[in-house]
Amino acid sequence: RLDDIRDSRITVEPVAGSIWASRCASSQFRFAGRQLRIHDSTSSLFVVYVPGGPIIENCEDLEFAPNEAGDGVAKPLLEAAGLLGRTNNWDQVKDFNWLR
C-alpha cells in the first residue's frame, strides 16, 4: 500500500496480491502485481504488469505503460509471484467514476 507519495520514483518487486496507491501526485511507479487500484491521484506515470488491469477512482492525468518481463522485471520474481505467463492487461484501465 502506498499513500501520499509526491514527486517520487517508486519501484516495487512483483507481488502475488494487489497493489493500492492513494493520494499520489507527480510521481513515477513501476509495479507488477495481480491487480492495481489507484485512488485520488494525479499527474503520474504507472509502468505496470497487472493481469487484472488497473482500476482508478477520482484520478486525473494518469499515464500507463507496460512493464514486461526482461524490461526491468526479472522472470524468476514474476514466477514466484504467480504472474509469469499471464497476460499483462496494463492498458485495460477501468475508471470506476466513469462506470457508475
Backbone hydrogen bonds in HBPLUS format (Angstrom, degrees):
<---DONOR---> <-ACCEPTOR-->    atom                        ^
c    i                          cat <-CA-CA->   ^        H-A-AA   ^      H-
h    n   atom  resd res      DA  || num        DHA   H-A  angle D-A-AA Bond
n    s   type  num  typ     dist DA aas  dist angle  dist       angle   num
A0002-LEU N   A0020-TRP O   2.78 MM  18  6.15 158.1  1.83 157.1 164.8     1
A0022-SER N   A0002-LEU O   2.84 MM  20  6.26 152.8  1.91 156.9 166.1     2
A0004-ASP N   A0022-SER O   2.96 MM  18  6.43 141.9  2.11 150.5 162.3     3
A0025-ALA N   A0005-ILE O   2.91 MM  20  6.41 151.9  1.99 157.2 166.5     4
A0007-ASP N   A0025-ALA O   3.16 MM  18  6.63 144.4  2.29 148.2 158.8     5
A0028-GLN N   A0008-SER O   2.89 MM  20  6.38 155.5  1.95 153.5 161.7     6
A0010-ILE N   A0028-GLN O   2.84 MM  18  6.31 161.6  1.88 159.7 164.7     7
A0030-ARG N   A0010-ILE O   2.86 MM  20  6.32 140.5  2.02 152.8 163.8     8
A0012-VAL N   A0030-ARG O   2.94 MM  18  6.27 165.6  1.97 177.5 177.5     9
A0015-VAL N   A0032-ALA O   2.93 MM  17  6.38 152.5  2.01 147.9 153.9    10
A0034-ARG N   A0017-GLY O   2.92 MM  17  5.29 138.3  2.09 145.1 148.4    11
A0019-ILE N   A0035-GLN O   2.84 MM  16  6.21 152.9  1.92 147.8 156.0    12
A0037-ARG N   A0019-ILE O   2.87 MM  18  6.26 164.1  1.89 164.1 169.3    13
A0021-ALA N   A0037-ARG O   2.86 MM  16  6.28 159.8  1.90 161.8 168.4    14
A0039-HIS N   A0021-ALA O   2.84 MM  18  6.33 156.3  1.90 154.7 162.8    15
A0023-ARG N   A0039-HIS O   2.95 MM  16  6.37 151.6  2.04 148.1 156.8    16
A0042-THR N   A0024-CYS O   2.88 MM  18  6.41 152.2  1.96 155.4 163.6    17
A0026-SER N   A0042-THR O   3.23 MM  16  6.68 138.1  2.41 133.4 145.3    18
A0045-LEU N   A0027-SER O   2.97 MM  18  6.48 152.9  2.05 153.2 161.1    19
A0029-PHE N   A0045-LEU O   2.83 MM  16  6.20 156.2  1.88 158.6 166.8    20
A0047-VAL N   A0029-PHE O   2.81 MM  18  6.04 178.1  1.81 159.3 159.4    21
A0031-PHE N   A0047-VAL O   2.95 MM  16  6.41 151.2  2.03 152.5 161.8    22
A0049-TYR N   A0031-PHE O   3.04 MM  18  6.34 128.5  2.31 126.8 141.7    23
A0033-GLY N   A0049-TYR O   3.00 MM  16  6.41 150.6  2.09 157.4 164.4    24
A0052-GLY N   A0034-ARG O   2.96 MM  18  5.82 146.0  2.08 155.3 166.1    25
A0055-ILE N   A0036-LEU O   2.77 MM  19  6.10 150.8  1.85 157.8 167.9    26
A0038-ILE N   A0055-ILE O   2.78 MM  17  6.16 158.4  1.82 162.2 169.8    27
A0057-GLU N   A0038-ILE O   2.95 MM  19  6.41 132.7  2.18 153.6 166.8    28
A0040-ASP N   A0057-GLU O   2.95 MM  17  6.44 148.2  2.05 155.7 163.7    29
A0060-GLU N   A0041-SER O   3.05 MM  19  6.62 150.6  2.14 150.6 159.8    30
A0043-SER N   A0060-GLU O   3.08 MM  17  6.57 134.6  2.29 138.1 151.1    31
A0063-GLU N   A0044-SER O   2.94 MM  19  6.34 156.3  1.99 157.1 162.7    32
A0046-PHE N   A0063-GLU O   2.82 MM  17  6.12 160.6  1.86 150.0 155.8    33
A0065-ALA N   A0046-PHE O   2.99 MM  19  6.35 146.6  2.10 148.3 148.8    34
A0048-VAL N   A0065-ALA O   2.86 MM  17  6.33 148.5  1.96 174.0 165.2    35
A0067-ASN N   A0048-VAL O   2.89 MM  19  4.68 143.7  2.02 122.8 117.9    36
A0053-GLY N   A0050-VAL O   3.07 MM   3  5.28 157.3  2.12 109.5 116.7    37
A0089-ASN N   A0050-VAL O   3.12 MM  39  5.74 144.4  2.25 117.4 125.0    38
A0094-LYS N   A0054-PRO O   2.91 MM  40  6.29 163.8  1.93 152.6 157.1    39
A0056-ILE N   A0094-LYS O   2.85 MM  38  6.18 164.5  1.87 154.8 158.9    40
A0096-PHE N   A0056-ILE O   2.85 MM  40  6.14 157.8  1.90 175.7 172.0    41
A0071-ASP N   A0068-GLU O   2.87 MM   3  5.24 154.6  1.93 134.6 137.3    42
A0070-GLY N   A0073-VAL O   2.94 MM   3  5.59 164.5  1.97 149.4 150.5    43
A0077-LEU N   A0074-ALA O   3.06 MM   3  5.43 125.2  2.37 107.4 120.9    44
A0078-LEU N   A0074-ALA O   3.12 MM   4  6.52 154.9  2.19 152.5 160.2    45
A0079-GLU N   A0075-LYS O   2.88 MM   4  6.09 159.7  1.92 155.3 161.0    46
A0080-ALA N   A0076-PRO O   2.95 MM   4  6.11 157.8  2.00 143.1 148.8    47
A0081-ALA N   A0077-LEU O   3.11 MM   4  6.28 141.3  2.27 138.3 147.9    48
A0083-LEU N   A0078-LEU O   2.83 MM   5  5.04 161.1  1.86 158.4 152.7    49
A0084-LEU N   A0078-LEU O   3.33 MM   6  4.99 141.5  2.49 102.1 100.8    50
A0082-GLY N   A0079-GLU O   2.98 MM   3  5.01 158.0  2.03 104.8 111.5    51
A0086-ARG N   A0083-LEU O   3.06 MM   3  5.59 162.3  2.10 137.9 139.6    52
A0092-GLN N   A0089-ASN O   3.08 MM   3  5.37 168.9  2.09 116.6 119.4    53
A0098-TRP N   A0095-ASP O   3.04 MM   3  5.34 120.1  2.42 104.1 118.0    54
A0099-LEU N   A0095-ASP O   3.04 MM   4  6.32 146.5  2.16 149.1 159.4    55
